[in-house]
């Protein structure tokens, strides 16, 4: 899964006293008041854009003995490659390693190689976050190895002009009523195709699959990390719905993040898409002036809530200064800091207190027809109640199924054959863990 693209305002961060805004456990007591304390260098490995540059300066101003050095990877893949190599060699990891939601699960099985943040106050801090965010970085034996950064609560983005052309309601409140569940979403799409045959209902089968699969408590693995395969009838039901959508012409058959996908936003190629908050920036960037006022956001997601995206900050046991690293990780992910990052780069907070901040809940997006996106995504975040279990080879297995679905969407392989091939390839990927 591609790491999110963020867009947002970039105000100058205001220096605030940590002691006035955070719990003592996060601030590290009075460690900044002594001028003769030894200097400590803390490294943090991130990827793409976390929006932390101003926060580093703020933290160092409050902690003169701390120097923060960021190791920045341009892509998720480069970051994972470095992380895996250093983890395998037993040396070289940063004091704080960022991990994305879509692949932290393979490291939960190696949780003993990361600091249990409960040793540094995590139990006192965990009520900061949505409970499913905390569970995503909690091992089966209860170790908390990561503090949550952002999340990607999902709504439905839609083209008002294409809806009007199809005789569908355009007001976002009325649009929300159309999508109580996935069957109603697909049914509305079939009506749309009858009225607007030149446009598709959504951009790709794969991204629709991603949205639906992420709502399953168990998609590929049991709670005991056993690959479920063909016995998971819920997963097959999701597959069948998406495959039927492709057969009915609902998919524009656009590979996500491809040049064709990017260009399609400047045309009438499709009318809706599953839309986490960070995707608004992608739409605006790609659609440009063509899409302003045409796109809108409905405060709904079929079947309840859904999340796509988000990350964690972890502290490897390789770090010689785990306590200081844990303090910094806790501070960076505190509600106050998450609001600042939201304002700067648009990353949606995972902390509950941030949802009451006027800077978050009152945000309006003029590009999306003045949609109250702050309140919409606060509502969408609170709607995510499932604590989905993902196993150690989740990412690789999902790539297998996504590739199979793409072949069906492109009409390169029959659906039944693609499903069987995906099961076989996924079984091999799942067994890789037990053999190595």
N, C-alpha and C positions, 0 to 999 in steps of 0.2 A: 504494500500500500504506500502510495506516495505521501511523503510528509506534507503537512498543510502549507499552503501559501497564505500569508497573513497580510492584511492591509489595515491601516488605521492612522490615527493622528499621532504626532510625535512631539508632545509638549516636553519642555525641560523638566526633569525630575526635581522635586523640591526636597531638600534634605530635612528629614524628620528624625527626632531622637528615638532610637530603638527602645529606650527604657519607657518612653511615654506611650508606645503603641503596641508593644508585644509582650507576651509572657516572659518571665525571667528565663525560663528554659530555652527560649529561642534567642534571647539577647546575649546569653552567655554571662550574666551577672555584670560585675564591674571590671571585666577584663580589659576594657579600653582605657581605664583611668590611669594606669601605671605606665609612665614613660620609659621605664627600664625593663619592660618585659621583652623576652626574646622575640625576634621577628619570625613570623610563620608565613610560609608561602603555601597557599591552597590552590590546587589546580582543579579546573572543572572542564570536562569534556562534553561538548554540545554539538549539535548539527543544525543546519539551516538557521532559522531565526528564532531565538528564544526571547529577545528583547531585554537582555539583562545588563547591557553595558552601563547604563546610568545607575542601576542597582549596585553593581560592583563598586562604583565610585562612592556611593552613599554608605555602603557597608564599611569600606576601608576608612572613610572619614570618621566613622563612629568607632572603628577598631584600628587605631594607628599601627598596631603591631601585626596586622594581617595584610598580606599582599595577595591579591587574587589574580591568577593567570588562566585565561580561557584557552583551551585547545579546541579549535573550531573546525569541524568537518563540513564540507560543502553539501554532502549528501548523506542520507541515512545509511546507505550501503557502505560508504567509506568509514563511517563511524563504527558500524557493527564489525567490520573487518578488523579495525584496530582493537576494539574491545575484545573480540574473540582471541586474537593473537596474544594480547597481553594477559588475558585470563588464563590461557593455556600455558604460557611461559612462566607464570607466577610473578611477573614483574612488569612495570610500565603503565599500570592503570592510573588514571587521575584520582585525586582525592574524592571527587564527585563525578559520577558517570551518569549522564542523562540516558534514559531509555524510553522508547516510544511504546505506547499501549499495544501495538500490534505484534511486538516481539519481546516484551518483558517476560512473557510466560515461559520461554525456554530457560530463562535464568532463575525462575522461581525454583526449578528442580535443583539448582546449584546455589540455593540460598545460603548455604553455610560458607560461601565465599564472599558474602556481603555482610556488612554490619547489620545486626538486628537493631533497628532504630528504637525499639522499646527500651534498650539499654541507655538511650539518650533522651528519653522523655516522650516517645511517640504515643504511649498510652494516654498521656495528658493532653496531647495535641490532636488525636485522631478525630475528635468531634468537629474539628474545623471543616472537614471535607464531607462531601456526599459519601454515604457508606459504601456504595459500589465502587467508588474511586479508591477507597482504602483497601477493599477486598482484592482489587486488581493487583496489588503489590504485597499481598499476604500469602505466605507459604501454607502448605497443608498443616504444618505443625504450629502455625500461629506467628511465625516471625514476620515482622514488617520490614521489608527491605527498601521501600521507596516512599518518598513524599510526593504527593500529586501536584503537578503543575496545571496545565490547561486541560480542557475536555472539548469534545465536538458534538454537543447535543444537536439532534437533527429535526428539521422542519421540512416543509415542501416548498421549493421555489417554483414559480410558474409564470408563464407568459400571459399577461392580461389580454393583450391584443389577440392572441391565438384562441384564448378561451372565448372571447367575444365572438370571434369568427365561427366558433363551433356552437354558439348558443348556450354556452355554459356561464354560470355566474362569474363575475370578475372581482367582486368585493371579497377581501381576504377572509372575513368572518363567514360568508356564505360558502366560499371555496373549502374552508376547513370542514364543513359539514359533509362534503363529498367523500372524505377519505377516513372514515371511521376504522376501516381495516383494509388489508391488502386486496381481498376480493373486490371491494368497492372501488379501490384505486384502479385495478385492472379493468373493471367493468366500465368505469368512466372513460378510461383510455380507449376502449373499443367504440364507445359512442363518439368520442372525439375523432377517431380515424374515419368514421363514416362521413363526418361533416367536413373534415380537413384532410383529405387523403394524401396531400403533398407533404404533410408533416408527420413526424413520429411523436409518440406520447412521451418517451423518455430517451435519454442519450445512449445508454448502453445496458445490455442485460447484466454485465458483470457488476456495475455499480449498484444496480437494483438488487442483485443477489447479495452484495456486500451489506446493504442496508437491512435486508430481511434476515440474513444469517446472523447478524449481530444482535438480533432480538431473541435468539434461542439461548436458553440457559445452558444447554449442552448441544453443540453443533458437531464437533468431531470427536470429542473426548467425553468419557464419563468423569464423574467427580474423583475417581481413583486413577485418572490419567490412562485409562484404557481406550484405545481407538475403537469407536463404535461402528464405523463402516455402514454396511447396508442395514443394520438393525435399527438405525435411527430413522424412523418413519417421518419425523418432523422435518428433518433435513431434506428428505426426498420430496416431501410436499412443497417445500420452498423451491426446490429445483423444478418441479413440474409446473408450478405457477409461472416461473420466469421463462421456462422453455416454451410454454404455451403463448406467453406474451410475444416472444420472438416469432413464433409461427403466425401470429395474428398481425404482425407488422408494427407492433408497438415500440420496438427498439429502433433507434437510428443507426445502430451497429457501429458506433464510434468508439474506438479504443481510448480509454481515459488517458489524458495528458498528451495524446498524439497531436500532431499539427492539424490533422483533420478535425479533431475534437475542439481544439482551440478556435479554429476558423468558424466552426458551426455556430458559435455564440453570436456571430455577426450575420446570421441568416435565420430562417424560420424552420430549422432542421428538426427541432423538438420543442415540446411545450412544458414539460415538468422535469424535475429531478429531485432525488433525495438530497437534502441540503444542510449539512452541518454549518455552524456559524462561520467557520473559517473559509468556506467555499464562496461566500458572498464576494470576497476580494478577488477570487479567481474569475467569477462571472463578470464582475465589473472590469477587470483587466482585459479579459478576452473580448467582451461585447462592446466596450468603449461607448462612444456616443450613440451607436445604433441601438443599444439595449436600454438606455436610460429611460425610466418611466414605464417600459414594457414589462420588465421583470418585477415581481412582487414576492412576498413571503407569507405563507399561511401558517398560523399557529396550530399546527397539527402534524402528527406523524402516524401513518397507518399502523393500527395495532397497539398504540400507546406511545412509549418513548423509545428512542434509539440514540446510540452514540457512535461516532466515527472520528477517532483521533484523540490526541492527548498524550502526555508524557509523564515521566517520574524522574526524580533525582535520587540516586542511590549512592551509598558509600561503600566501596570495596574494602575488604579486609586488608588488602595490600597497602592501604593508606596508613602511614605512620602517625597520622594525627586525626583519627576517626572522630574524636569528640568535637574538635573544632570544625571539621567538615560537616558533621551532623548539625551543628549550630547554624552554619551558613545555609545548608540545604533547607532547614526549617524556616529560616528567615526569608529566603528567596521565595518560598511557597506559601508564606503567610498571606492572609486576605488582603492586607494593605498593599503588599507587593504585587499580588495578582491583579488588583485594580489598576495599578500603574502600568503593568505590562499590557493589560487590556486596552488602556488608552493609547499606548504607544504602538502596538503591533496588532491589536485585535484578537489576541488569544483569549478564549472565553474561560473565566475562572471556574475552578472546581471547588472553591471554598464557599460555604453557606453564607457567611457574613458579607461576602462580596455582592451577593444578590440583593442586599438591602441598600447598597451604596447607590446614590442617585446617579453617579457617573456611569454605572452599569445599566441599571434598570430603566433609565430615562433616555437611553441612546436611540436616536432615530436615524434611519439611513435614507437620505434624499434620493439616491440612485434607484432604490427599490420602492419608488412611489411613496416615500416618507413612511415606510414601514417602521413600527416601533420595535426594532430588532432586539433591543436590550431586554424588554419585558418578554418578547416572544421566546428568546433563547433561555431566559431564566425559567419560564414555564416548561420549556422542552427539557431542560436539565433536571428539573424536579420530577418530570414524568418518567425518567429512566429509573426503574425500580428493580430490574433484574440484575442479580449478581452472576453474570455469565462466567462459566468455567471454561478456561482455555488451557490446553495441554502444551507440553514442551516443544512439540513440532507443529504447533498451530499455524505459524506463518507459512511453512513449506507446504503443508497440506492444503491450505486455502489457495495457494498459488496453483496447485494441481487442479482443484475444482474450478477456479476462475478461468484457467486456460481451457479446460474442457468446455465450459459454458461459452467462451469466446468462439470456439470452433463451431458450436451449434449456432450461435448468433450470426456468424459469417457464412453459415450454410456449407461448411466444409466437412461436417460429420453428423450423422443422425444422432438424435438425442439419447436413445437407448445405448448406443455404442459408446458415446462420450461419457455417459454415466458409469458404465462398467469399466471403462479405461481409467476414469478418475478414481474409482474405488480401488482398483489394482495398484495404481501408482501411489495413492495415498497410503495404502497398507505398507508399501515398501518404505515410504518416507517415515511412517510412524515406527517401523521396526528398526530404523537406523539408530534411534535413541537407545534402544535396549542392547544393540550390538556394539555401541561405541560410546 
